[in-house]
Amino acid sequence: MIDYTAKTVQVGSCELELTKLEYGIIEFLSLNQGMVFDKERIYEKVCGYDAEGDSRVVTELVHRIRKKFQEQTETEYIETVWGMGYRWKK
């Protein structure tokens, strides 16, 4: 369950401990279910257009998010679309 107002994510009875950027990726992808976004677009939406850094950060953040979900459930929420980017599974 994602509480967009409180900016929290709960799996079963466990609330996931997420960084601001991890939550931002979950929020962005889940609000656009089924749509594929490349790393650059996700980075721009979550970090801002003027952010200094690299879109490769998104790969690491998605990896960490998946690990946190896997500790609570076997359901995979973020899907990799090879050669294109990521999407939130419907």
DRENTORKOL-3810 file (N, C-alpha, C; in nm, 4 decimals):
REM DRENTORKOL-3810
@n.u->0.0841; n.v->-0.1168; n.w->0.0000; ca.u->0.0000; ca.v->0.0000; ca.w->0.0000; c.u->0.0894; c.v->0.1241; c.w->0.0000
@n.u->0.0592; n.v->0.2165; n.w->-0.0856; ca.u->0.1338; ca.v->0.3414; ca.w->-0.0941; c.u->0.0435; c.v->0.4532; c.w->-0.0444
@n.u->0.0908; n.v->0.5257; n.w->0.0562; ca.u->0.0182; ca.v->0.6414; ca.w->0.1078; c.u->0.0879; c.v->0.7646; c.w->0.0509
@n.u->0.0280; n.v->0.8219; n.w->-0.0541; ca.u->0.0904; ca.v->0.9343; ca.w->-0.1227; c.u->0.0923; c.v->1.0613; c.w->-0.0373
@n.u->0.0003; n.v->1.0719; n.w->0.0573; ca.u->-0.0030; ca.v->1.1889; ca.w->0.1448; c.u->0.1073; c.v->1.1816; c.w->0.2496
@n.u->0.1179; n.v->1.0662; n.w->0.3156; ca.u->0.2209; ca.v->1.0479; ca.w->0.4189; c.u->0.3566; c.v->1.0120; c.w->0.3599
@n.u->0.3576; n.v->0.9809; n.w->0.2308; ca.u->0.4800; ca.v->0.9402; ca.w->0.1597; c.u->0.5431; c.v->0.8167; c.w->0.2239
@n.u->0.4595; n.v->0.7147; n.w->0.2440; ca.u->0.5054; ca.v->0.5887; ca.w->0.3011; c.u->0.4613; c.v->0.4728; c.w->0.2131
@n.u->0.5337; n.v->0.3621; n.w->0.2259; ca.u->0.5009; ca.v->0.2393; ca.w->0.1542; c.u->0.4955; c.v->0.1273; c.w->0.2569
@n.u->0.3859; n.v->0.0543; n.w->0.2548; ca.u->0.3673; ca.v->-0.0548; ca.w->0.3501; c.u->0.3428; c.v->-0.1838; c.w->0.2731
@n.u->0.4139; n.v->-0.2889; n.w->0.3125; ca.u->0.3956; ca.v->-0.4217; ca.w->0.2552; c.u->0.3481; c.v->-0.5111; c.w->0.3690
@n.u->0.2242; n.v->-0.5555; n.w->0.3590; ca.u->0.1663; ca.v->-0.6308; ca.w->0.4696; c.u->0.1579; c.v->-0.5394; c.w->0.5906
@n.u->0.2133; n.v->-0.5818; n.w->0.7015; ca.u->0.2117; ca.v->-0.4997; ca.w->0.8229; c.u->0.3422; c.v->-0.4231; c.w->0.8427
@n.u->0.4330; n.v->-0.4334; n.w->0.7466; ca.u->0.5656; ca.v->-0.3719; ca.w->0.7594; c.u->0.5760; c.v->-0.2468; c.w->0.6715
@n.u->0.6150; n.v->-0.1366; n.w->0.7351; ca.u->0.6398; ca.v->-0.0144; ca.w->0.6595; c.u->0.7855; c.v->-0.0144; c.w->0.6138
@n.u->0.8075; n.v->0.0063; n.w->0.4848; ca.u->0.9434; ca.v->0.0063; ca.w->0.4313; c.u->1.0150; c.v->0.1360; c.w->0.4677
@n.u->1.1413; n.v->0.1242; n.w->0.5035; ca.u->1.2234; ca.v->0.2415; ca.w->0.5294; c.u->1.2884; c.v->0.2815; c.w->0.3979
@n.u->1.2447; n.v->0.3957; n.w->0.3455; ca.u->1.2895; ca.v->0.4407; ca.w->0.2147; c.u->1.3538; c.v->0.5785; c.w->0.2244
@n.u->1.4529; n.v->0.6009; n.w->0.1390; ca.u->1.5084; ca.v->0.7353; ca.w->0.1270; c.u->1.4118; c.v->0.8190; c.w->0.0444
@n.u->1.4348; n.v->0.9478; n.w->0.0421; ca.u->1.3504; ca.v->1.0388; ca.w->-0.0360; c.u->1.3515; c.v->0.9994; c.w->-0.1842
@n.u->1.4680; n.v->0.9691; n.w->-0.2372; ca.u->1.4782; ca.v->0.9331; ca.w->-0.3791; c.u->1.4132; c.v->0.7984; c.w->-0.4083
@n.u->1.4293; n.v->0.7014; n.w->-0.3176; ca.u->1.3648; ca.v->0.5709; ca.w->-0.3368; c.u->1.2139; c.v->0.5881; c.w->-0.3391
@n.u->1.1603; n.v->0.6636; n.w->-0.2429; ca.u->1.0166; ca.v->0.6874; ca.w->-0.2417; c.u->0.9742; c.v->0.7610; c.w->-0.3695
@n.u->1.0525; n.v->0.8583; n.w->-0.4130; ca.u->1.0199; ca.v->0.9340; ca.w->-0.5340; c.u->1.0067; c.v->0.8448; c.w->-0.6556
@n.u->1.0940; n.v->0.7478; n.w->-0.6697; ca.u->1.0863; ca.v->0.6541; ca.w->-0.7825; c.u->0.9601; c.v->0.5700; c.w->-0.7721
@n.u->0.9316; n.v->0.5190; n.w->-0.6527; ca.u->0.8107; ca.v->0.4384; ca.w->-0.6339; c.u->0.6871; c.v->0.5207; c.w->-0.6660
@n.u->0.6815; n.v->0.6420; n.w->-0.6157; ca.u->0.5652; ca.v->0.7278; ca.w->-0.6405; c.u->0.5486; c.v->0.7550; c.w->-0.7899
@n.u->0.6568; n.v->0.7967; n.w->-0.8549; ca.u->0.6506; ca.v->0.8296; ca.w->-0.9981; c.u->0.6057; c.v->0.7107; c.w->-1.0825
@n.u->0.6687; n.v->0.5960; n.w->-1.0618; ca.u->0.6338; ca.v->0.4793; ca.w->-1.1425; c.u->0.4937; c.v->0.4280; c.w->-1.1113
@n.u->0.4555; n.v->0.4251; n.w->-0.9830; ca.u->0.3249; ca.v->0.3703; ca.w->-0.9464; c.u->0.2100; c.v->0.4598; c.w->-0.9924
@n.u->0.2345; n.v->0.5893; n.w->-1.0009; ca.u->0.1301; ca.v->0.6796; ca.w->-1.0521; c.u->0.1168; c.v->0.6709; c.w->-1.2041
@n.u->0.2112; n.v->0.6049; n.w->-1.2675; ca.u->0.2108; ca.v->0.5878; ca.w->-1.4137; c.u->0.2212; c.v->0.4394; c.w->-1.4482
@n.u->0.1374; n.v->0.3579; n.w->-1.3843; ca.u->0.1433; ca.v->0.2120; ca.w->-1.4015; c.u->0.1398; c.v->0.1711; c.w->-1.5479
@n.u->0.2278; n.v->0.0772; n.w->-1.5805; ca.u->0.2311; ca.v->0.0211; ca.w->-1.7153; c.u->0.3111; c.v->0.1028; c.w->-1.8146
@n.u->0.3425; n.v->0.2275; n.w->-1.7821; ca.u->0.4201; ca.v->0.3117; ca.w->-1.8730; c.u->0.5686; c.v->0.2883; c.w->-1.8492
@n.u->0.6451; n.v->0.2832; n.w->-1.9565; ca.u->0.7894; ca.v->0.2599; ca.w->-1.9479; c.u->0.8618; c.v->0.3940; c.w->-1.9513
@n.u->0.9556; n.v->0.4105; n.w->-1.8583; ca.u->1.0365; ca.v->0.5322; ca.w->-1.8520; c.u->1.1833; c.v->0.4933; c.w->-1.8504
@n.u->1.2635; n.v->0.5666; n.w->-1.9284; ca.u->1.4071; ca.v->0.5394; ca.w->-1.9251; c.u->1.4686; c.v->0.6032; c.w->-1.8011
@n.u->1.5909; n.v->0.5653; n.w->-1.7711; ca.u->1.6582; ca.v->0.6124; ca.w->-1.6500; c.u->1.6695; c.v->0.7646; c.w->-1.6463
@n.u->1.6945; n.v->0.8253; n.w->-1.7622; ca.u->1.7105; ca.v->0.9698; ca.w->-1.7671; c.u->1.5811; c.v->1.0405; c.w->-1.7282
@n.u->1.4706; n.v->0.9916; n.w->-1.7791; ca.u->1.3390; ca.v->1.0524; ca.w->-1.7474; c.u->1.3060; c.v->1.0355; c.w->-1.5997
@n.u->1.3308; n.v->0.9182; n.w->-1.5439; ca.u->1.3054; ca.v->0.8938; ca.w->-1.4019; c.u->1.3932; c.v->0.9864; c.w->-1.3184
@n.u->1.5203; n.v->0.9978; n.w->-1.3544; ca.u->1.6127; ca.v->1.0843; ca.w->-1.2817; c.u->1.5648; c.v->1.2293; c.w->-1.2830
@n.u->1.5230; n.v->1.2769; n.w->-1.3997; ca.u->1.4743; ca.v->1.4145; ca.w->-1.4109; c.u->1.3511; c.v->1.4380; c.w->-1.3239
@n.u->1.2586; n.v->1.3426; n.w->-1.3246; ca.u->1.1351; ca.v->1.3583; ca.w->-1.2471; c.u->1.1600; c.v->1.3520; c.w->-1.0971
@n.u->1.2500; n.v->1.2659; n.w->-1.0543; ca.u->1.2724; ca.v->1.2457; ca.w->-0.9118; c.u->1.3729; c.v->1.3465; c.w->-0.8555
@n.u->1.4779; n.v->1.3749; n.w->-0.9299; ca.u->1.5848; ca.v->1.4623; ca.w->-0.8802; c.u->1.5723; c.v->1.6061; c.w->-0.9291
@n.u->1.4972; n.v->1.6270; n.w->-1.0347; ca.u->1.4832; ca.v->1.7603; ca.w->-1.0921; c.u->1.5745; c.v->1.7786; c.w->-1.2121
@n.u->1.5368; n.v->1.8712; n.w->-1.2977; ca.u->1.6131; ca.v->1.8948; ca.w->-1.4203; c.u->1.7517; c.v->1.9526; c.w->-1.3926
@n.u->1.7632; n.v->2.0295; n.w->-1.2859; ca.u->1.8898; ca.v->2.0964; ca.w->-1.2563; c.u->1.9814; c.v->2.0161; c.w->-1.1653
@n.u->1.9387; n.v->1.8956; n.w->-1.1299; ca.u->2.0176; ca.v->1.8150; ca.w->-1.0362; c.u->2.1511; c.v->1.7763; c.w->-1.0980
@n.u->2.2528; n.v->1.7803; n.w->-1.0132; ca.u->2.3834; ca.v->1.7363; ca.w->-1.0580; c.u->2.3981; c.v->1.5897; c.w->-1.0227
@n.u->2.4378; n.v->1.5121; n.w->-1.1161; ca.u->2.4527; ca.v->1.3694; ca.w->-1.0937; c.u->2.4357; c.v->1.2948; c.w->-1.2234
@n.u->2.4068; n.v->1.1686; n.w->-1.2096; ca.u->2.4040; ca.v->1.0804; ca.w->-1.3244; c.u->2.2823; c.v->0.9903; c.w->-1.3165
@n.u->2.2203; n.v->0.9652; n.w->-1.4296; ca.u->2.1015; ca.v->0.8801; ca.w->-1.4311; c.u->2.1327; c.v->0.7354; c.w->-1.3928
@n.u->2.2617; n.v->0.6991; n.w->-1.3903; ca.u->2.2983; ca.v->0.5636; ca.w->-1.3466; c.u->2.2615; c.v->0.5401; c.w->-1.2004
@n.u->2.2414; n.v->0.6481; n.w->-1.1265; ca.u->2.1973; ca.v->0.6391; ca.w->-0.9878; c.u->2.0631; c.v->0.5655; c.w->-0.9814
@n.u->1.9800; n.v->0.5841; n.w->-1.0826; ca.u->1.8481; ca.v->0.5208; ca.w->-1.0859; c.u->1.8619; c.v->0.3689; c.w->-1.0812
@n.u->1.9580; n.v->0.3142; n.w->-1.1517; ca.u->1.9794; ca.v->0.1698; ca.w->-1.1518; c.u->2.0051; c.v->0.1193; c.w->-1.0104
@n.u->2.0911; n.v->0.1875; n.w->-0.9385; ca.u->2.1225; ca.v->0.1481; ca.w->-0.8007; c.u->2.0020; c.v->0.1648; c.w->-0.7095
@n.u->1.9292; n.v->0.2739; n.w->-0.7262; ca.u->1.8110; ca.v->0.2969; ca.w->-0.6427; c.u->1.7039; c.v->0.1905; c.w->-0.6661
@n.u->1.6814; n.v->0.1544; n.w->-0.7913; ca.u->1.5835; ca.v->0.0499; ca.w->-0.8227; c.u->1.6282; c.v->-0.0820; c.w->-0.7605
@n.u->1.7564; n.v->-0.1103; n.w->-0.7665; ca.u->1.8095; ca.v->-0.2320; ca.w->-0.7046; c.u->1.7806; c.v->-0.2335; c.w->-0.5541
@n.u->1.8044; n.v->-0.1212; n.w->-0.4873; ca.u->1.7788; ca.v->-0.1124; ca.w->-0.3431; c.u->1.6305; c.v->-0.1244; c.w->-0.3111
@n.u->1.5461; n.v->-0.0621; n.w->-0.3932; ca.u->1.4009; ca.v->-0.0714; ca.w->-0.3722; c.u->1.3554; c.v->-0.2161; c.w->-0.3854
@n.u->1.4016; n.v->-0.2827; n.w->-0.4895; ca.u->1.3641; ca.v->-0.4233; ca.w->-0.5090; c.u->1.4063; c.v->-0.5092; c.w->-0.3909
@n.u->1.5258; n.v->-0.4850; n.w->-0.3397; ca.u->1.5758; ca.v->-0.5613; ca.w->-0.2254; c.u->1.4856; c.v->-0.5410; c.w->-0.1038
@n.u->1.4432; n.v->-0.4190; n.w->-0.0806; ca.u->1.3558; ca.v->-0.3898; ca.w->0.0326; c.u->1.2201; c.v->-0.4581; c.w->0.0172
@n.u->1.1665; n.v->-0.4579; n.w->-0.1049; ca.u->1.0407; ca.v->-0.5284; ca.w->-0.1302; c.u->1.0592; c.v->-0.6791; c.w->-0.1112
@n.u->1.1694; n.v->-0.7334; n.w->-0.1614; ca.u->1.1934; ca.v->-0.8786; ca.w->-0.1547; c.u->1.2051; c.v->-0.9287; c.w->-0.0117
@n.u->1.2440; n.v->-0.8419; n.w->0.0796; ca.u->1.2516; ca.v->-0.8820; ca.w->0.2196; c.u->1.1126; c.v->-0.9055; c.w->0.2792
@n.u->1.0089; n.v->-0.8518; n.w->0.2144; ca.u->0.8729; ca.v->-0.8606; ca.w->0.2666; c.u->0.7780; c.v->-0.9439; c.w->0.1803
@n.u->0.8052; n.v->-0.9528; n.w->0.0507; ca.u->0.7147; ca.v->-1.0218; ca.w->-0.0400; c.u->0.7906; c.v->-1.0731; c.w->-0.1617
@n.u->0.7334; n.v->-1.1715; n.w->-0.2283; ca.u->0.7943; ca.v->-1.2224; ca.w->-0.3515; c.u->0.7414; c.v->-1.1494; c.w->-0.4745
@n.u->0.6412; n.v->-1.0648; n.w->-0.4556; ca.u->0.5841; ca.v->-0.9888; ca.w->-0.5666; c.u->0.6852; c.v->-0.8859; c.w->-0.6146
@n.u->0.7040; n.v->-0.8812; n.w->-0.7461; ca.u->0.7953; ca.v->-0.7834; ca.w->-0.8053; c.u->0.7120; c.v->-0.6699; c.w->-0.8626
@n.u->0.7344; n.v->-0.5503; n.w->-0.8118; ca.u->0.6539; ca.v->-0.4360; ca.w->-0.8528; c.u->0.7160; c.v->-0.3556; c.w->-0.9659
@n.u->0.8484; n.v->-0.3424; n.w->-0.9637; ca.u->0.9173; ca.v->-0.2666; ca.w->-1.0681; c.u->0.9762; c.v->-0.3654; c.w->-1.1673
@n.u->0.9358; n.v->-0.3481; n.w->-1.2907; ca.u->0.9782; ca.v->-0.4388; ca.w->-1.3974; c.u->1.0800; c.v->-0.3693; c.w->-1.4869
@n.u->1.1842; n.v->-0.4416; n.w->-1.5235; ca.u->1.2825; ca.v->-0.3907; ca.w->-1.6195; c.u->1.2353; c.v->-0.4250; c.w->-1.7595
@n.u->1.2306; n.v->-0.3247; n.w->-1.8448; ca.u->1.2002; ca.v->-0.3453; ca.w->-1.9868; c.u->1.3335; c.v->-0.3257; c.w->-2.0574
@n.u->1.3958; n.v->-0.4375; n.w->-2.0925; ca.u->1.5322; ca.v->-0.4345; ca.w->-2.1437; c.u->1.5474; c.v->-0.3412; c.w->-2.2629
@n.u->1.6502; n.v->-0.2579; n.w->-2.2542; ca.u->1.6811; ca.v->-0.1631; ca.w->-2.3607; c.u->1.5930; c.v->-0.0396; c.w->-2.3577
@n.u->1.4967; n.v->-0.0339; n.w->-2.2640; ca.u->1.4044; ca.v->0.0796; ca.w->-2.2617; c.u->1.3999; c.v->0.1499; c.w->-2.1260
@n.u->1.3896; n.v->0.0739; n.w->-2.0173; ca.u->1.3820; ca.v->0.1371; ca.w->-1.8862; c.u->1.3045; c.v->0.0530; c.w->-1.7857
@n.u->1.2247; n.v->0.1214; n.w->-1.7044; ca.u->1.1506; ca.v->0.0555; ca.w->-1.5973; c.u->1.0035; c.v->0.0934; c.w->-1.6032
@n.u->0.9203; n.v->0.0040; n.w->-1.5468; ca.u->0.7784; ca.v->0.0344; ca.w->-1.5315; c.u->0.7252; c.v->-0.0350; c.w->-1.4076
@n.u->0.6188; n.v->0.0231; n.w->-1.3537; ca.u->0.5465; ca.v->-0.0354; ca.w->-1.2412; c.u->0.4465; c.v->-0.1335; c.w->-1.2979
@n.u->0.4530; n.v->-0.2582; n.w->-1.2533; ca.u->0.3620; ca.v->-0.3609; ca.w->-1.3049; c.u->0.2189; c.v->-0.3284; c.w->-1.2669
@n.u->0.1289; n.v->-0.3547; n.w->-1.3590; ca.u->-0.0141; ca.v->-0.3357; ca.w->-1.3317; c.u->-0.0669; c.v->-0.4471; c.w->-1.2465
END
